[in-house]
Amino acid sequence: MTIRTGPLNLITDVPGLRVGNAGDAALKSGVTVLVADAPFTAGVHVMGGAPGTRETDLLAPDRIVQTVDALVLAGGSAFGLDAASGVAAELRNAGRGFAVGDMRVPIVPAAILFDLLNGGAKDWVQNPYADLGAAALTASGSRFELGSAGAGLGALTATLKGGLGSASCVSPSGHTVGALVAVNALGSATVHDGPHFWAAPFEIGSEFGGLGPAREHGEVHLPVTKMGGGNTTIAIVATDAALTQSQCTRMAIAAHDGMARALLPSHTPMDGDLVFAASTGARALKDEGRDTLLLGHLAATCLARAIARAVYLARAVSGDVLPCWQDRFGR
């Protein structure tokens, strides 16, 4: 089975989706927002031991609200959850949201990562994340920056700077699948002290350097550089396939395999690893059993690739506490 990327190799290859970033260089933190032309179906699955979330309970299939207006990934630990308030306010001003009488209530689930110890200025008087959320929504479009941007602006891994990554592919059935991720893992995306990525077997072309797998990696060592800090990898996988909330949840569960393939270790007690799944519902399933199985597999593959791209594309800035991949291994 030959898999090709979408035209941008971004989650926005799923028609109707837009992504926006906003960040504060002094803060070393930011926000990334995924929004669609219309409300979309979403699910979620959490496998980390230290998650930080907003409105994820309503993504269960038995809840009255069946669609959402946007999904938010943010830095800032619990403070970053306020980013969703800024997004919700902007969406309400635009007339978006769940109708309750003559009121509109935008539904904006969110997840955060911990980047409070990354060297940025965190001595704010007023929480900055609502404004960053609103700015990210305003900036949303089909193209957006990867690496040191948005929710990945101040992200770190065990050994290198983390970042924001994205990737896409088109399934043999014609459905598009994409992934968006902010990588701030306790684990490492690269094999020991070398440049090779754990996700190398899934790389398409040279999207994160084309180095291929490490020839030997021998014993797997536990990175410990971040044990005293904060972690978490948060992601969104999306498709134009028409999925229910239950099917979105299954896709989110399957996508966690991609996180485990690209980060060692992953899903630790100190990470809040989480995957949202989104469906725009634009293309019907042709064979429900086969298509949903394949969509989960492709979501995992896209997520592994997006994680490697996040680290590969991160850039050094003044005050960094860890080097970036390009500075250590770039040619």
Residue pairs with C-beta under 8 A, 6 or more apart in sequence:
1 172
3 169
3 170
3 171
3 204
3 298
3 301
4 169
4 170
4 204
5 13
5 167
5 168
5 169
5 170
5 204
5 205
5 207
6 13
6 14
6 168
6 169
6 170
6 176
6 178
7 13
8 142
8 143
8 168
9 166
9 167
9 168
9 204
9 207
10 19
10 142
10 143
10 144
10 166
10 167
10 168
10 178
10 180
11 17
11 19
11 34
11 166
11 167
11 168
11 178
11 179
11 180
11 236
11 237
11 238
12 18
12 19
12 141
12 142
12 143
12 144
12 166
12 178
13 168
13 170
13 176
13 178
14 168
14 176
14 177
14 178
14 238
14 239
14 240
14 280
15 176
15 240
15 280
15 282
16 36
16 37
16 38
16 40
16 240
16 280
16 282
17 34
17 35
17 36
17 178
17 238
17 278
17 280
18 34
18 35
18 36
18 37
18 140
18 141
18 142
19 32
19 33
19 34
19 35
19 140
19 141
19 144
19 166
19 180
20 32
20 33
20 35
20 135
20 136
20 137
20 138
20 139
20 140
20 141
20 144
20 150
21 30
21 31
21 32
21 136
21 139
21 144
21 145
21 149
21 150
21 151
21 164
22 30
22 31
22 132
22 133
22 135
22 136
22 139
22 150
23 29
23 30
23 31
23 132
23 149
23 150
23 153
24 30
24 120
24 128
24 132
24 153
25 153
25 317
26 120
26 121
27 120
27 121
27 122
27 124
27 128
27 154
28 115
28 118
28 119
28 120
28 121
28 153
28 154
28 317
28 319
29 74
29 75
29 76
29 80
29 115
29 118
29 120
29 132
29 153
29 154
30 74
30 75
30 132
30 136
30 149
30 150
30 151
30 152
30 153
30 154
31 72
31 73
31 74
31 75
31 80
31 83
31 129
31 132
31 133
31 135
31 136
31 150
31 151
32 72
32 73
32 74
32 136
32 144
32 149
32 150
32 151
32 152
32 164
32 180
32 182
33 70
33 71
33 72
33 73
33 83
33 87
33 133
33 136
33 137
33 140
34 70
34 71
34 72
34 73
34 140
34 180
34 236
34 238
34 278
35 69
35 70
35 71
35 87
35 91
35 137
35 140
36 70
36 278
36 280
38 280
39 67
39 68
39 69
39 96
39 107
40 67
40 68
40 278
40 279
40 280
40 281
41 66
41 67
41 68
41 243
41 244
41 245
41 248
41 278
41 279
41 281
42 59
42 67
42 68
42 71
42 109
42 245
42 248
42 276
42 277
42 278
42 279
43 59
43 61
43 245
43 246
43 247
43 248
43 249
43 250
43 251
43 252
43 276
43 277
44 53
44 56
44 59
44 109
44 249
44 252
44 274
44 275
44 276
44 277
45 249
45 252
45 253
45 255
45 256
45 274
45 275
45 277
46 53
46 56
46 272
46 273
46 274
47 256
47 259
47 266
47 267
47 273
47 274
48 231
48 232
48 233
48 267
48 268
48 269
48 270
48 271
48 272
48 273
48 274
49 267
49 268
49 269
49 270
49 271
49 272
50 114
50 231
50 232
50 269
50 270
50 271
50 272
51 111
51 232
51 272
51 273
51 274
52 77
52 78
52 80
52 81
52 111
52 112
52 113
52 114
52 232
52 272
53 81
53 109
53 110
53 111
53 112
53 274
54 72
54 81
54 84
54 108
54 109
54 110
54 111
55 84
55 107
55 108
55 109
55 110
56 109
56 111
56 274
57 63
58 65
58 107
58 109
59 68
59 109
59 245
59 248
59 249
59 276
60 245
60 249
61 244
61 245
61 246
61 249
63 245
65 98
65 107
66 245
67 107
68 107
68 108
68 109
68 278
69 88
69 91
69 96
69 97
69 98
69 106
69 107
69 108
70 87
70 91
70 106
70 108
70 137
71 108
71 109
71 110
71 236
71 276
71 278
72 83
72 84
72 87
72 108
72 109
72 110
72 111
72 133
72 136
73 110
73 111
73 112
73 113
73 150
73 151
73 180
73 182
73 234
73 235
73 236
74 80
74 81
74 83
74 84
74 110
74 111
74 112
74 113
74 129
74 132
74 133
74 151
75 112
75 113
75 115
75 151
75 153
75 154
75 155
75 182
75 184
76 82
76 83
76 112
76 115
76 116
76 129
77 112
77 113
77 114
77 115
77 116
77 230
78 112
79 127
79 129
80 110
80 112
80 113
80 129
81 110
81 112
81 129
82 127
82 129
82 130
82 133
83 110
83 129
83 130
83 132
83 133
83 136
84 108
84 109
84 110
84 133
85 130
85 133
86 129
86 130
86 131
86 132
86 133
86 134
86 135
86 137
87 106
87 108
87 133
87 134
87 136
87 137
88 97
88 105
88 106
88 108
89 130
89 134
90 133
90 134
90 137
90 138
91 97
91 106
91 108
91 137
92 104
92 105
92 106
95 104
96 104
96 106
97 103
97 104
97 105
97 106
97 107
98 104
98 105
98 106
98 107
109 276
111 234
111 272
111 274
111 276
112 232
112 234
112 272
113 151
113 155
113 182
113 184
113 230
113 231
113 232
113 233
113 234
113 272
114 184
114 229
114 230
114 231
114 232
114 272
115 153
115 154
115 155
115 156
115 184
115 230
116 122
116 230
117 229
117 230
118 154
118 155
118 156
118 321
119 154
119 319
119 320
119 321
120 154
120 319
136 150
144 150
144 166
145 164
146 152
146 163
146 164
146 165
146 166
146 309
146 310
146 313
147 163
147 164
147 165
147 310
147 312
147 313
147 314
147 315
148 161
148 163
148 164
148 313
148 314
148 315
148 317
148 324
149 163
149 164
150 164
150 182
151 164
151 182
151 234
152 162
152 163
152 164
152 165
152 182
152 183
152 184
152 310
152 314
153 163
153 164
155 161
155 162
155 163
155 164
155 182
155 183
155 184
155 310
155 314
156 162
156 184
156 226
156 229
156 321
156 322
157 183
157 184
157 185
157 186
157 187
157 188
157 189
157 223
157 226
157 263
157 311
157 322
158 185
158 186
158 187
158 188
158 223
158 224
158 225
158 226
159 188
159 190
159 193
159 223
159 225
159 322
160 188
160 189
160 190
160 311
160 314
160 322
160 323
160 324
160 325
160 328
161 311
161 314
161 316
161 320
161 322
161 323
161 324
161 325
162 182
162 183
162 184
162 185
162 189
162 233
162 310
162 311
162 314
163 182
163 183
163 310
163 311
163 313
163 314
164 180
164 181
164 182
164 183
164 310
165 179
165 180
165 181
165 183
165 305
165 306
165 307
165 308
165 309
165 310
165 311
165 313
166 178
166 179
166 180
166 181
166 306
166 309
167 178
167 179
167 204
167 207
167 302
167 303
167 305
167 306
167 309
168 176
168 177
168 178
168 179
168 302
169 176
169 177
169 178
169 204
169 298
169 301
169 302
170 176
170 177
171 177
171 291
171 294
171 295
171 298
172 294
173 285
173 286
173 287
173 291
173 294
174 283
175 239
175 240
175 241
175 283
175 291
175 295
176 239
176 240
177 237
177 238
177 239
177 295
177 298
177 299
177 302
178 237
178 238
178 239
178 302
179 235
179 236
179 237
179 238
179 255
179 258
179 299
179 302
179 303
179 305
179 306
180 235
180 236
180 237
180 238
180 306
181 233
181 234
181 235
181 236
181 303
181 306
181 307
181 310
182 233
182 234
182 235
182 310
183 189
183 233
183 263
183 307
183 310
183 311
184 230
184 231
184 232
184 233
184 234
185 231
185 232
185 233
185 263
185 266
185 271
185 273
186 223
186 226
186 227
186 231
186 265
186 268
186 270
186 271
187 223
187 263
187 264
187 265
187 266
187 268
187 271
188 198
188 223
188 263
188 264
189 197
189 198
189 199
189 262
189 263
189 307
189 308
189 310
189 311
190 196
190 197
190 198
190 311
190 325
191 197
191 198
191 214
191 217
192 214
192 217
192 221
194 214
194 329
195 209
195 211
195 325
195 328
195 329
196 211
196 212
196 213
196 214
197 203
197 208
197 209
197 211
197 262
197 308
197 311
197 312
198 261
198 262
198 263
198 264
198 304
198 308
199 208
199 258
199 261
199 262
199 304
199 305
199 307
199 308
200 211
200 212
200 213
200 214
200 308
201 213
201 261
202 258
202 261
202 301
202 304
202 305
203 210
203 212
203 305
203 308
204 305
207 305
207 308
207 309
207 312
208 305
208 308
208 309
208 311
208 312
208 313
209 312
209 329
220 264
222 265
223 264
225 322
226 270
227 270
230 270
231 268
231 270
231 271
231 272
232 271
232 272
232 273
232 274
233 259
233 263
233 266
233 271
233 273
233 307
234 272
234 273
234 274
234 275
235 255
235 259
235 274
235 275
235 276
235 303
235 306
236 275
236 276
236 277
236 278
237 251
237 252
237 255
237 275
237 276
237 277
237 278
237 299
237 302
237 303
238 277
238 278
238 279
238 280
239 251
239 277
239 278
239 279
239 280
239 295
239 299
240 279
240 280
240 281
240 282
240 283
241 279
241 281
241 283
241 284
241 285
241 291
241 295
242 279
242 281
242 282
242 283
242 284
242 285
243 251
243 277
243 279
243 281
243 285
243 292
243 295
247 279
247 292
248 277
248 278
248 279
249 277
250 292
250 296
251 277
251 292
251 295
251 296
251 299
252 275
252 276
252 277
252 299
253 275
253 296
254 295
254 296
254 297
254 299
254 300
255 275
255 277
255 296
255 299
255 300
255 302
255 303
256 267
256 273
256 275
256 300
257 300
258 299
258 300
258 301
258 302
258 303
258 304
258 305
258 306
258 307
259 266
259 267
259 273
259 275
259 303
259 304
259 307
260 266
260 267
261 300
261 304
262 303
262 304
262 305
262 307
262 308
263 307
266 273
267 273
275 303
277 299
285 291
285 292
311 325
312 325
312 326
313 326
314 324
314 325
314 326
315 324
315 326
316 323
316 324
316 326
316 327
